[in-house]
Amino acid sequence: MTNIRQGLRSGEWLTAARMRGYSLILLSLSVLVFAGWIAVSDGLIDRNGQPIGTDFSNVYAAGTLTSQGRSAEAYVPPLQHAAEKAVFDGREVPFFGWHYPPFFFAIAVLVAAVPYAWGLAIWLIASFAAYLAAIRAILPRPETLLVAAAFPAVYVNAGHGQNGFLTAALLGGALHWLDRRPALAGVLIGLLAYKPQFGVLIPIALVAGGRWRTAGTAAVTVAALVSVSLLTLGGGIWHAFTDSMNFTQTVVLEQGGTGWQKIQSIFSAVRAWGVGVPVSYTIQAALLASLAASLAWLWHSDAAFELKAAALATGSLLATPYVLDYDLVVLAVAIAFFARYGLKQGFRDFEISLLAAAWIVPLLSRSIAGITTIPLGLIVMLAFYALVLRRAALDRAQVAVGAPGIAQA
């Protein structure tokens, strides 16, 4: 037991060879599972009666409706469901709601311009390439692409045909370019408004860090997206979106329509334990307040940028009550920034092991929460966020007393 604890403390168990080996094994298994899943499907419907790419069916159906001049119908569950069934020649498929702001119809129209299978392939390949490019830019090392491709959240996101790759690419790209090209970073942050729940903490970080140009460009980008959507789709589309938010909040989030085990927030965790909605919101709000205060301190400080970026990426996932396991692709951004810092400055106790836990947890979080109601994904994210803050505080204290640098583990 002592040896195990010492190994976890030092992180010496995770050698470069083991990291490559684990990544290759998991990536190979993922490819085999996907190939088998598609091979035994009935056309575009899998053996469970769900569309290949599940959630992508709502994007494709919304794009089809928009092409027909009926975009507002995507926000009406019965009409959106009818459009999804029409994609599959009227076959009965589960309902996957369309919850995005109107400017995301632009993506939906593009992928719906080709047959469903091609649209899904283009969507996943293009967004996956953008995700890999962002992570490689953050951590330009030979093993980065392999480890990023094998990250279990990739498997979860691809299976759902979801947008975790795009979210990670936009946030990771924005943080990568923040110092080099602040206006470009602002544009990427503005585009991230297609998932507005992940942008709650970004303005706080930018203001605390004095990143005014980036904040201004982000605001202009969002205004431009809204204006284009109004010009192309009309003002009624925003009324339809606003009206649909009640369904998203009550059925999907508060009543657990998506499944408590899929949502990785503290709100969902306490709801799964039987806590009422008002108290659950209070707990989520308390966490949000703590995140906002700690991020403001961190971004206003002279801590290393890698630690600020890792904290913002992790905090953005923790801040919202509506974060699903496929959204954990964003954790790759936090892992890459923290790993970059540790490789330069050295790793402290348990940091390598916690990085490994953050990397593997998307593979385990849903199943463990479903069986035990233990929110493993949430626990690991909270631990990782606390670790980043602790490292920032310790390193600043070390600089203040003029202590020598820490040797790399």
C-alpha positions in Angstrom: 0.0 0.0 0.0 2.9 2.4 0.8 4.4 1.7 -2.6 1.1 2.4 -4.3 0.7 5.7 -2.5 4.2 6.7 -3.2 3.7 5.9 -6.9 0.6 8.0 -7.0 2.3 10.8 -5.2 5.3 10.9 -7.5 3.5 9.9 -10.8 6.5 7.7 -11.7 4.1 4.9 -12.7 3.1 6.9 -15.8 6.1 6.6 -18.0 6.1 7.9 -21.6 6.1 4.3 -22.9 3.0 3.4 -20.7 1.2 6.6 -21.8 1.7 5.7 -25.5 0.8 2.1 -24.8 -2.4 2.9 -22.9 -3.4 5.4 -25.6 -2.8 3.0 -28.5 -4.8 0.3 -26.7 -7.8 2.6 -26.0 -7.7 4.1 -29.4 -7.7 0.7 -31.1 -10.5 -0.6 -28.9 -12.6 2.5 -29.7 -12.1 2.0 -33.5 -13.1 -1.6 -33.2 -16.2 -0.8 -31.2 -17.3 1.8 -33.7 -16.7 -0.5 -36.6 -18.7 -3.3 -35.0 -21.4 -0.9 -34.0 -21.9 0.3 -37.6 -21.5 -3.2 -39.0 -24.4 -4.6 -37.0 -26.7 -1.6 -37.6 -29.7 -1.6 -39.8 -28.8 1.1 -42.3 -28.6 4.3 -40.4 -30.3 2.8 -37.3 -28.3 0.9 -34.7 -29.3 -2.3 -32.8 -30.9 -0.2 -30.0 -33.2 1.6 -32.4 -31.3 4.9 -32.3 -29.8 6.8 -35.2 -26.1 6.3 -35.9 -24.7 9.5 -34.4 -27.8 9.8 -32.1 -27.8 13.5 -31.3 -26.5 14.5 -34.7 -30.0 13.7 -36.0 -31.4 16.8 -34.4 -28.8 19.0 -36.1 -29.5 17.4 -39.5 -33.3 17.7 -39.0 -33.0 21.3 -38.0 -30.9 22.0 -41.1 -33.5 20.3 -43.3 -36.3 22.4 -41.7 -34.2 25.6 -42.2 -33.6 24.7 -45.9 -37.4 24.5 -46.2 -38.0 27.8 -44.6 -39.3 26.3 -41.4 -36.4 26.8 -39.0 -38.7 27.9 -36.1 -40.3 24.4 -36.0 -37.0 23.0 -34.8 -37.8 24.6 -31.4 -41.2 22.8 -31.2 -40.5 19.3 -29.9 -43.3 17.5 -31.8 -42.4 19.2 -35.1 -38.7 18.7 -34.6 -39.3 15.0 -33.8 -41.4 14.6 -36.9 -38.5 16.1 -38.9 -36.1 13.7 -37.3 -38.2 10.7 -38.2 -38.5 12.0 -41.8 -34.7 11.9 -42.1 -35.0 8.2 -41.6 -37.9 7.6 -44.0 -40.5 7.8 -41.3 -38.9 5.1 -39.0 -39.6 5.5 -35.3 -36.6 7.0 -33.6 -36.1 8.7 -30.2 -36.5 12.4 -29.9 -33.3 14.5 -29.7 -34.1 18.1 -28.9 -32.7 21.2 -30.7 -31.5 23.5 -27.9 -29.1 25.9 -29.8 -29.2 29.6 -30.5 -30.4 30.5 -34.0 -27.0 31.3 -35.4 -26.1 27.6 -35.1 -28.6 26.9 -37.9 -25.7 27.9 -40.2 -23.9 24.7 -39.3 -27.1 22.6 -39.5 -27.8 23.8 -43.0 -24.3 23.0 -44.2 -24.3 19.4 -42.9 -27.9 18.8 -44.1 -26.9 19.7 -47.7 -25.6 16.2 -48.2 -27.0 12.7 -47.3 -27.1 12.0 -43.6 -24.2 9.6 -43.4 -22.0 12.1 -45.3 -23.1 15.0 -43.2 -22.3 13.1 -40.0 -18.9 12.1 -41.4 -18.0 15.6 -42.5 -19.2 17.1 -39.1 -17.1 14.6 -37.0 -14.0 14.7 -39.2 -13.9 18.5 -39.5 -14.5 19.2 -35.9 -12.2 16.4 -34.7 -9.4 17.9 -36.9 -10.0 21.3 -35.4 -9.8 19.8 -31.9 -6.6 18.0 -32.6 -5.1 21.2 -34.1 -6.0 23.2 -31.0 -4.5 20.7 -28.6 -1.4 20.2 -30.7 -0.9 24.0 -30.7 -1.2 24.2 -26.9 1.2 21.2 -26.4 3.5 20.8 -29.4 5.0 17.5 -28.6 5.3 14.2 -30.6 2.9 12.3 -28.4 0.2 15.0 -28.2 -1.9 13.9 -31.2 -2.0 10.2 -30.1 -2.9 11.0 -26.5 -5.5 13.6 -27.6 -7.1 11.2 -30.2 -7.3 8.4 -27.6 -8.8 10.7 -24.9 -12.0 8.8 -23.9 -14.2 11.9 -24.2 -13.4 11.7 -28.0 -15.1 8.3 -28.1 -18.2 9.5 -26.1 -18.5 12.6 -28.3 -18.1 10.8 -31.6 -20.7 8.1 -30.6 -23.2 10.9 -30.0 -22.3 12.9 -33.1 -22.0 15.8 -30.7 -20.2 19.1 -30.7 -17.6 18.6 -28.0 -14.8 18.7 -30.6 -16.0 22.2 -31.7 -16.3 23.5 -28.2 -12.8 22.4 -27.2 -11.4 23.7 -30.5 -12.9 27.1 -30.0 -12.0 27.5 -26.3 -8.5 25.9 -26.8 -7.8 28.0 -29.8 -9.0 31.2 -28.1 -6.7 30.6 -25.1 -3.8 29.6 -27.4 -4.1 32.9 -29.4 -5.0 35.1 -26.5 -1.5 36.6 -26.1 -0.4 36.3 -29.7 -3.6 37.5 -31.5 -6.1 38.9 -29.0 -8.6 39.9 -31.7 -8.7 36.3 -33.2 -9.1 35.0 -29.6 -12.1 37.3 -29.2 -13.7 36.0 -32.4 -13.3 32.4 -31.3 -14.8 33.2 -27.9 -17.7 34.9 -29.7 -18.3 31.8 -31.8 -18.4 29.8 -28.6 -21.7 31.5 -27.8 -23.4 28.6 -29.7 -23.0 26.9 -26.3 -23.7 29.9 -24.1 -23.6 27.9 -20.8 -19.9 27.5 -21.2 -19.2 31.3 -21.5 -20.3 32.4 -18.0 -16.9 32.6 -16.5 -15.0 33.9 -19.6 -15.9 37.6 -19.2 -14.8 37.5 -15.6 -11.4 36.0 -16.6 -10.9 38.5 -19.4 -11.9 41.5 -17.3 -9.8 40.4 -14.3 -6.8 39.9 -16.7 -7.3 43.2 -18.4 -7.9 41.5 -21.8 -10.1 44.3 -23.1 -9.4 43.9 -26.8 -10.4 40.2 -26.7 -13.5 41.0 -24.6 -14.5 43.7 -27.0 -14.0 41.6 -30.1 -15.9 38.7 -28.5 -18.9 41.1 -27.8 -18.8 42.4 -31.4 -18.7 38.8 -32.8 -21.8 37.8 -30.7 -23.6 40.9 -31.9 -22.7 40.1 -35.5 -24.0 36.5 -35.1 -27.3 37.7 -33.7 -27.7 40.4 -36.4 -27.0 37.9 -39.2 -29.5 35.4 -37.7 -32.2 38.2 -37.5 -31.6 39.2 -41.1 -31.7 35.7 -42.5 -34.2 34.0 -40.3 -36.3 36.9 -38.9 -37.0 38.1 -35.4 -39.5 35.4 -34.7 -36.7 32.8 -34.6 -35.4 34.3 -31.4 -38.8 34.2 -29.8 -39.1 30.6 -30.7 -35.6 29.9 -29.1 -36.6 31.8 -25.9 -39.8 29.9 -25.6 -38.1 26.5 -26.1 -35.7 27.2 -23.2 -38.5 26.4 -20.7 -38.7 22.9 -22.1 -34.9 22.5 -22.0 -34.8 23.7 -18.4 -37.7 21.8 -16.9 -37.7 18.5 -18.9 -34.1 18.0 -19.8 -32.3 19.6 -16.8 -34.6 19.7 -13.8 -36.5 16.5 -14.4 -33.5 14.6 -15.7 -34.9 13.8 -19.1 -31.4 13.3 -20.4 -30.4 11.1 -17.5 -28.7 12.2 -14.3 -25.8 9.9 -15.0 -25.0 11.8 -18.3 -25.0 15.3 -16.9 -21.8 16.0 -15.0 -22.8 19.0 -12.9 -23.2 19.4 -9.2 -26.8 20.3 -9.9 -27.4 16.9 -11.5 -25.5 15.1 -8.8 -27.6 16.4 -6.0 -30.8 16.0 -8.0 -29.9 12.3 -8.4 -29.6 12.1 -4.7 -33.2 13.4 -4.3 -32.5 17.0 -3.5 -35.2 19.4 -4.6 -34.8 21.8 -7.5 -34.5 25.1 -5.5 -31.8 23.7 -3.2 -30.0 22.2 -6.2 -29.9 25.6 -7.9 -28.6 27.1 -4.7 -25.8 24.6 -4.5 -24.9 25.2 -8.2 -25.0 29.0 -7.6 -22.7 28.7 -4.6 -20.2 26.7 -6.7 -20.5 29.3 -9.5 -19.8 32.1 -7.0 -16.7 30.3 -5.7 -15.4 29.6 -9.2 -16.0 33.3 -10.2 -14.1 34.6 -7.2 -11.2 32.2 -7.5 -10.9 32.8 -11.3 -10.9 36.5 -10.8 -8.1 36.2 -8.3 -6.1 33.9 -10.5 -6.5 35.9 -13.7 -5.7 39.1 -11.9 -2.6 37.6 -10.4 0.9 37.1 -12.0 0.4 33.3 -12.0 1.5 31.4 -15.1 -0.8 31.7 -18.1 -1.0 27.9 -18.4 -2.5 27.7 -14.9 -5.0 30.4 -15.7 -6.0 28.7 -18.9 -6.4 25.3 -17.3 -8.5 26.8 -14.5 -10.8 28.6 -17.0 -11.3 25.5 -19.1 -12.1 23.3 -16.1 -14.2 26.0 -14.4 -16.3 26.5 -17.5 -17.4 22.9 -17.2 -18.1 23.2 -13.5 -20.0 26.5 -13.7 -23.0 25.3 -15.6 -25.7 22.9 -14.4 -26.0 21.6 -18.0 -22.8 19.9 -18.9 -22.9 16.4 -20.4 -20.2 13.7 -20.6 -19.5 14.4 -24.2 -18.7 18.0 -23.3 -15.7 16.7 -21.3 -13.7 16.9 -24.5 -13.0 20.4 -23.1 -11.0 18.8 -20.3 -8.3 18.0 -22.9 -7.7 21.8 -23.1 -7.1 22.0 -19.3 -5.0 18.8 -19.3 -2.8 20.1 -22.2 -2.2 23.5 -20.6 -1.4 22.0 -17.2 0.9 19.4 -18.7 2.7 22.1 -20.6 3.3 24.0 -17.4 4.4 20.9 -15.5 6.8 19.8 -18.2 8.5 23.2 -18.0 8.4 23.8 -14.2 8.2 20.3 -12.8 5.3 18.4 -11.3 4.4 18.5 -7.6 2.9 15.6 -5.6 -0.1 13.8 -7.1 -0.3 16.1 -10.1 0.6 13.5 -12.8 -1.8 11.0 -11.3 -4.6 13.5 -11.2 -3.9 14.4 -14.8 -4.2 10.8 -15.6 -7.5 10.6 -13.7 -8.9 13.6 -15.6 -7.9 11.9 -18.9 -9.6 8.6 -18.1 -12.7 9.8 -16.3 -15.0 10.4 -19.3 -14.8 6.7 -20.0 -16.1 5.8 -16.5 -18.3 8.7 -15.3 -21.6 7.8 -16.9 -21.5 4.1 -16.0 -20.4 4.7 -12.4 -23.0 7.4 -11.8 -25.7 5.2 -13.3 -24.8 2.3 -11.0 -23.9 4.0 -7.8 -25.0 7.7 -8.2 -21.4 8.7 -7.4 -20.6 11.6 -9.7 -17.0 10.6 -10.5 -16.7 13.1 -13.3 -17.7 16.0 -11.1 -15.4 14.8 -8.3 -12.4 14.6 -10.6 -13.1 18.0 -12.1 -13.4 19.6 -8.7 -10.2 18.0 -7.6 -8.4 19.1 -10.8 -9.6 22.7 -10.4 -8.5 22.8 -6.8 -5.1 21.3 -7.8 -4.6 24.1 -10.4 -5.4 26.8 -7.8 -3.1 25.1 -5.3 -0.3 25.0 -7.8 -0.7 28.7 -8.6 -0.7 29.7 -4.9 2.3 27.5 -4.1 4.3 28.7 -7.0 3.6 32.4 -6.3 4.6 31.8 -2.6 7.8 30.2 -3.8 8.6 33.2 -6.0 7.9 35.5 -3.1 10.5 33.9 -0.9 13.0 33.4 -3.7 13.1 29.6 -3.4 14.8 27.6 -6.1 12.8 25.9 -8.8 11.4 22.5 -8.4 13.0 19.7 -10.4 10.9 18.1 -13.0 9.4 14.8 -12.0 
